Amino acid sequence: MASSDPYASAREHGLMLGTPPPPEARVTRGNWFYAPHNRWAFSHMMLLAPSVEVSRGSGPVRELPDRRIDPSVVEALTCRDHAGVERTVGDLLRRTWSDALVVLQDGAVVYERYDNDLAPDQLHLLASVTKSFTGLLVLLAIEEGLLDPGRPAVDYVPELAAGVFGDTTVQQVLDMVVAAEWDELDWLAHEASPDQEDSLFLRFLRRSGTWVDSLHETDEGLLEFAATLQKAGEHGEAFMYLTPATDVLGWMLARVHDKPYVELLAERLWSRIGAEHSARMLLDPIGSPVASGGLNTTARDLARFGQMLLDDGRVGGDQVVPPGLVRTLRAGGDPAAFARCADVAHMSGWSYRAQWWITPEGHPTAWGVCGQILWIDQDAGLVLARLASAPDSVDSARDVDEASLCETVLSYFRG
């Protein structure tokens, strides 16, 4: 029996308890994205969908000195939610279905909290935070001359010629200023009425390999799906959050490096940040990685990735990414193109660059559905990594609450 508390944990909902769990408590590939099932699913994705290891390599673990302050001090801080109501950080963490929050200052842990029975060594779905890893790999490929941002995308992936990506440049795909017949938010209608007629986003989700039901089995993958999308408007004029664009970028990366995307991610990034644990990447039905949203990591290792960027791309004596790439992110994207997108009207002053969301102050952030966040404040030496399992995939009011939560915590440590 599910708990009547909307903020209850997976255990309080009784999910996946019992041998076997009763039918009403089971989390499956046909319900995992729905609340409350996602409270369990987001930290158990490897039990629900195919995945592959993203190796941490054999190098030393980056130590994170423990300088944690009394957590009650942070949780007693107050901020205003989307409705203007004053709430404590502790209350807002609960009301945004938080699973973990880790804050680093100058490379040391100053705050750490886990909820919903998440363990510090447990992997959790990052969802679209994955896009920012892919974007960073594309910037590296551009830096090394493997990709030309001004060239047509079809120069690298000719299979895209007949669809919306047939006349885009690499840069347009990277910055998500592609004019496609697409509405990322049409998933919300399906959440409200699961029996509705199919939507483009639901078709995408099925081809990601993470969503299966008896009527819609498929052996087509994300790349084949991306090639079928059609154009609607002029590229380059307005920001459009287009999840399949990131999978196209992953496709390009595999082509120009002549190696699988997951191997590239491990070699160039994950094995070089001092991660404590190997990550896992979800796979679509034909074994391709979900470069747009399939990465699973621990909260601390996500923070280590952010710390690498905060340190101008360096970990110890290893320059993982050139400092100029961090400056590229901090410079932000085209504010006019971003402002033309009605879906982000609540993010005044923000921009989008290379699969990263850039704050008005120039702080690179990465966001994923249901509350995943990585926030890098290079000026103050702060990294915030946040994992969650909120019930609504997209909610602008919750976005405001989460941004207020993050800013309040970061402001405290800025002093």
C-alpha positions in Angstrom: 0.0 0.0 0.0 1.5 3.3 -1.1 2.0 5.9 1.6 -0.4 8.9 1.6 2.5 11.2 2.3 3.5 12.7 -1.1 7.1 13.0 0.0 7.5 9.5 1.3 10.5 7.4 0.6 10.5 4.2 -1.5 10.6 2.1 1.6 7.7 4.0 3.2 5.7 3.4 0.0 6.6 -0.3 0.4 8.2 -0.5 -3.1 10.0 -3.7 -4.0 9.6 -5.1 -0.4 8.7 -8.7 0.1 9.7 -12.0 -1.6 8.3 -11.5 -4.1 7.0 -8.0 -3.8 3.2 -7.8 -4.2 2.0 -6.6 -7.6 1.1 -3.1 -6.4 4.6 -2.7 -4.9 6.6 -3.8 -8.0 8.7 -1.4 -10.0 9.0 -2.4 -13.7 10.2 -1.1 -17.0 6.6 -0.1 -17.6 6.0 2.1 -14.6 9.4 3.2 -13.3 9.1 6.8 -14.5 5.8 7.3 -12.6 5.6 8.4 -9.0 6.0 6.9 -6.6 7.8 4.1 -8.4 10.7 6.4 -9.5 11.6 6.9 -5.8 13.0 3.4 -6.0 13.9 3.2 -9.7 16.3 6.2 -9.9 18.8 4.4 -7.6 18.2 0.9 -9.1 18.3 1.5 -12.8 20.7 -1.3 -13.5 18.1 -3.7 -12.3 15.6 -2.3 -14.8 17.4 -1.7 -18.0 20.6 -2.8 -19.8 23.7 -0.9 -19.0 27.5 -1.0 -19.4 30.3 0.0 -17.1 32.0 3.4 -17.4 35.3 2.4 -15.9 36.9 4.6 -13.2 40.3 3.2 -14.3 43.1 2.1 -12.0 44.2 5.5 -10.7 44.0 6.7 -7.1 40.7 8.0 -5.7 40.6 11.8 -5.3 40.4 12.3 -1.5 37.7 14.7 -0.3 38.8 16.1 3.1 36.0 16.1 5.6 35.2 19.7 6.8 31.5 19.2 7.3 29.8 21.8 9.5 26.8 21.0 11.6 24.1 20.1 9.0 21.3 21.6 11.1 22.8 25.1 10.4 22.4 24.6 6.7 19.0 23.0 7.0 17.7 25.9 9.1 18.5 28.5 6.4 15.5 30.0 4.9 14.6 30.8 1.3 11.4 31.6 -0.7 9.8 29.0 -2.9 8.1 29.6 -6.2 5.0 30.9 -4.5 6.9 33.3 -2.3 6.5 31.2 0.8 9.4 31.2 3.2 10.7 27.7 3.9 13.8 26.2 5.5 16.3 24.4 3.4 15.5 21.2 5.2 11.8 21.5 4.4 12.5 22.4 0.7 14.8 19.4 0.4 11.9 17.2 1.4 9.4 19.1 -0.8 11.7 18.6 -3.8 12.1 14.8 -3.2 15.9 15.0 -2.6 17.9 11.8 -2.5 21.4 13.4 -1.9 23.1 16.7 -1.6 26.9 17.1 -1.5 28.6 20.5 -1.3 32.4 20.9 -1.8 34.3 24.0 -0.9 37.9 24.2 -2.0 37.8 20.5 -2.7 36.6 19.5 0.8 33.1 18.2 1.8 31.4 20.9 3.9 27.8 19.5 3.7 26.5 16.0 2.9 23.0 14.6 3.2 21.3 11.4 2.0 17.5 10.7 2.0 15.2 8.0 0.6 17.6 5.3 1.8 20.2 6.3 -0.8 23.7 5.1 0.3 26.8 7.2 -0.4 28.3 4.4 -2.5 25.0 3.8 -4.5 24.7 4.8 -8.1 21.8 7.1 -9.1 20.4 8.1 -12.4 21.7 11.5 -13.5 19.2 11.8 -16.4 20.0 14.9 -18.5 23.0 15.8 -16.4 24.5 13.2 -18.8 24.1 15.8 -21.6 26.7 18.0 -20.0 29.3 15.2 -20.1 28.5 14.7 -23.8 28.8 18.4 -24.4 32.2 18.5 -22.8 33.4 15.6 -24.9 32.2 17.5 -28.0 34.1 20.7 -26.9 37.2 18.5 -26.5 36.8 17.1 -30.0 36.4 20.6 -31.4 39.6 21.7 -29.5 41.5 18.8 -31.0 40.3 19.4 -34.6 38.2 16.3 -34.9 34.9 18.2 -35.2 34.4 21.5 -36.9 31.5 23.4 -35.2 30.7 25.3 -38.5 30.4 22.2 -40.6 27.1 20.4 -41.4 26.2 17.6 -39.0 25.7 15.3 -42.0 29.4 15.6 -42.8 30.0 13.4 -39.8 26.7 11.4 -39.8 25.3 11.1 -43.4 22.4 9.1 -42.1 20.9 12.3 -40.8 20.3 13.8 -44.3 16.6 13.2 -44.6 15.5 14.7 -41.3 15.8 17.9 -39.2 19.5 17.5 -38.7 20.1 17.4 -42.4 20.8 21.1 -42.6 22.1 21.9 -39.1 25.7 22.7 -38.2 27.5 20.9 -35.4 27.4 24.1 -33.3 23.6 24.4 -33.7 23.1 20.8 -32.5 25.6 21.4 -29.6 23.8 24.6 -28.4 20.3 23.2 -29.1 19.2 25.9 -31.5 17.7 23.3 -33.8 14.2 24.0 -35.2 12.4 20.6 -34.9 8.9 19.2 -34.8 9.3 18.4 -31.2 7.9 19.3 -27.8 9.9 18.0 -24.8 6.9 18.8 -22.6 4.4 16.6 -24.4 5.6 13.9 -22.0 3.5 15.7 -19.3 0.3 14.9 -21.1 1.3 11.2 -21.0 2.0 11.4 -17.3 -1.5 12.7 -16.8 -3.1 10.1 -19.1 -0.9 7.1 -19.8 -3.4 5.6 -22.2 -3.4 8.6 -24.5 -2.3 8.4 -28.1 1.5 8.1 -28.6 3.7 11.2 -28.5 7.1 11.9 -30.0 8.8 12.0 -26.6 7.2 8.7 -25.6 8.4 7.1 -28.8 11.9 8.5 -27.9 11.7 7.0 -24.4 10.8 3.6 -25.8 13.7 3.7 -28.1 16.0 4.5 -25.2 15.6 1.0 -23.9 14.3 2.2 -20.5 10.6 2.0 -21.2 8.9 -1.2 -22.3 5.2 -2.2 -22.4 3.5 -5.1 -24.0 2.1 -3.1 -26.9 5.2 -1.3 -27.9 8.2 -3.6 -28.0 10.9 -2.2 -30.4 14.2 -3.2 -31.7 14.9 0.3 -33.1 17.4 2.5 -31.3 17.8 6.2 -30.5 19.9 7.0 -33.5 17.4 5.7 -36.0 14.7 7.7 -34.2 16.7 10.9 -34.3 17.2 10.6 -38.0 13.4 10.6 -38.5 12.7 13.9 -36.8 11.5 16.7 -39.1 12.2 20.4 -39.3 9.8 23.2 -38.2 11.3 26.7 -38.6 14.8 28.1 -39.0 17.8 26.8 -37.2 19.8 29.1 -35.0 17.0 31.5 -34.1 15.7 30.0 -30.8 16.7 27.6 -28.1 14.7 24.4 -28.2 15.4 21.7 -25.6 15.8 18.7 -27.9 16.9 15.6 -26.1 17.6 13.5 -29.3 20.2 16.2 -30.3 22.5 14.9 -27.6 22.3 11.4 -28.9 23.3 12.8 -32.3 26.3 14.3 -30.6 27.2 11.0 -29.1 26.9 9.4 -32.6 29.3 12.1 -34.0 31.8 11.5 -31.2 31.9 7.7 -31.8 32.4 8.4 -35.6 35.2 10.9 -35.3 37.1 8.9 -32.6 36.3 5.6 -34.2 35.5 4.1 -30.8 32.4 3.5 -28.7 31.1 6.6 -26.8 31.3 4.8 -23.5 35.0 4.0 -24.0 35.6 7.6 -24.9 33.7 8.9 -21.8 35.7 6.6 -19.6 39.1 7.3 -21.1 38.8 11.1 -21.5 36.8 11.9 -18.4 35.6 9.4 -15.8 38.9 7.5 -15.4 40.8 10.8 -14.9 38.7 12.6 -12.2 39.7 10.4 -9.3 36.2 8.8 -9.1 35.7 6.3 -6.3 33.3 4.1 -8.3 32.9 3.1 -11.9 29.7 4.6 -13.4 27.1 2.9 -15.5 25.6 3.9 -18.8 22.1 2.8 -19.9 21.8 1.2 -23.4 19.1 1.4 -26.0 17.6 -1.8 -27.6 20.5 -2.1 -30.0 23.2 -1.5 -27.5 23.9 2.2 -28.2 24.5 4.4 -25.1 21.9 6.8 -24.0 24.2 9.8 -24.3 21.3 12.2 -23.5 20.4 10.8 -20.1 21.7 7.4 -19.2 24.6 8.0 -16.9 24.5 6.7 -13.3 27.0 7.8 -10.6 27.3 8.4 -6.9 26.7 11.9 -5.5 30.3 12.3 -4.4 31.7 11.2 -7.8 29.5 13.7 -9.5 30.9 16.3 -7.2 34.4 15.2 -8.1 33.6 15.7 -11.8 32.4 19.3 -10.9 35.6 19.9 -8.9 37.7 19.0 -11.9 36.0 21.8 -13.9 36.2 24.2 -11.0 40.0 23.6 -10.9 40.2 24.7 -14.6 40.1 21.2 -15.8 43.0 19.9 -13.7 43.2 16.9 -11.3 46.5 16.9 -9.6 49.1 17.0 -12.3 46.7 15.9 -15.0 45.1 18.5 -17.3 41.9 16.6 -18.1 40.4 19.4 -20.2 42.0 22.6 -21.3 41.2 25.7 -19.1 39.8 27.4 -22.2 36.9 25.0 -22.3 35.8 26.0 -18.8 36.0 29.7 -19.9 33.9 28.8 -22.9 31.2 27.5 -20.7 31.3 30.4 -18.3 30.9 32.8 -21.2 27.4 31.4 -21.8 25.3 31.1 -24.9 23.2 33.4 -27.0 20.8 35.1 -24.5 18.5 36.3 -27.2 18.0 32.8 -28.6 17.4 31.5 -25.1 14.9 34.2 -24.3 12.8 33.2 -27.4 12.0 29.8 -25.9 8.8 30.2 -23.9 9.5 27.0 -21.9 12.4 28.7 -20.0 10.7 32.0 -19.3 11.2 31.4 -15.6 15.0 31.4 -16.1 15.6 35.1 -16.8 19.2 35.9 -17.5 20.3 32.3 -18.0 21.7 30.9 -21.3 22.6 27.5 -22.8 26.0 26.6 -24.1 27.4 23.2 -25.2 24.8 21.2 -23.3 25.2 23.3 -20.1 22.8 25.7 -18.4 24.7 28.9 -17.5 23.5 31.2 -14.7 23.4 35.0 -15.1 26.6 35.1 -13.0 28.4 32.7 -15.4 28.2 29.6 -13.3 28.0 26.3 -15.4 25.2 24.1 -14.2 23.8 20.7 -15.4 20.2 19.7 -14.8 18.2 16.5 -15.2 14.6 15.6 -14.9 13.1 15.0 -11.5 15.8 17.1 -9.7 19.3 16.1 -10.7 21.7 19.1 -10.5 25.4 19.9 -10.7 26.3 23.5 -9.9 29.8 24.9 -10.2 30.7 28.3 -8.7 34.3 28.8 -9.7 34.5 32.2 -8.1 33.7 30.9 -4.6 35.4 27.5 -5.0 32.0 25.7 -4.5 30.6 22.6 -6.1 27.0 21.4 -5.4 25.9 17.9 -6.5 22.2 17.0 -6.0 20.3 13.8 -6.7 16.5 13.5 -6.5 13.4 11.6 -7.6 10.6 14.1 -7.9 7.3 12.9 -9.3 7.0 15.2 -12.2 9.6 15.0 -15.0 9.3 18.7 -15.8 7.9 21.4 -13.5 8.9 25.0 -13.8 7.7 25.8 -10.3 10.0 23.1 -8.9 12.8 24.4 -11.0 12.4 27.7 -9.2 12.4 26.0 -5.8 15.5 24.0 -6.7 17.4 27.0 -7.9 16.4 28.9 -4.8 17.5 26.0 -2.6 20.9 25.8 -4.4 21.5 29.5 -4.3 20.7 29.7 -0.6 23.1 26.8 0.3 25.8 28.2 -1.9 25.4 31.8 -0.6 25.9 30.5 3.0 29.2 29.0 2.1 30.2 32.1 0.1 30.1 33.9 3.4 
